[in-house]
Amino acid sequence: MKSKITTPVSFFGPAQEYHINNYLRTSIKINFILLMLLLWIGPTVMAQKKSKVFESKDYALFGDKFKVTKIYSKNEMLKKYKKLKKGDTITVQFQSNIKQVCKKKGCWMKMELAGDNESFVKFKDYGFFVPLNADNSQAIVNGKAFVDVESVESLKHYAKDGGKSAAEIAKITKPEVTFSFLADGVYIKK
């Protein structure tokens, strides 16, 4: 003989069942929203942590060894430079691409900043040089950033060292405000 169940057994009244069902629906919605937030934010946070990792084995060191801590990007560094006045100095680390290196000795380099701007990097006490073929390499510099005014004579000298033509050098006729950097150490990506 087969048994038939026609009505479900309920331990609660209709009002209590309504509240329980409403609570369960709300709880499921909240859990779903939290899960979506975690799925959206989680990878972003992980990607940020991964991009900040510095592996010294991936870089060649020139000058003094330094601990890589707070590295500014070329955009952040430009903002720092724009807040400086002549005579101000800040100690920082920043990472960017090398636009140009002195073609005679490797005794200076120009690093990219946001837009068409650049930072003119010299090396502390003329104590080390970077490879002449380091153009377009990624670098991290450690040292002092400041705003300077380069004389016409210095600008012509750097243009000559940079391999500029006599016609380009002759066009340099007035001093220039530069975003300068005195590095005591440089890591260049291998």
Buried (B, 14 or more C-beta within 10 A) or exposed (E): EEEEEEEEEEEEEEEEEEEEEEEEEEEEEEEEEEEEEEEEEEEEEEEEEEEEEBEEEEBBBBBBEBEBEEBBEBEBBBEBBEEBEEEEEEEBBBBBBBBBBBBEEBBBBBBBBBEEBBBBBBBBEEEBBBBEEBBEBBBBBBBBBBBBEBEEEBBBBBBBBBEBEEEEBEEBEEBEEBBBBBBBBBBBBE
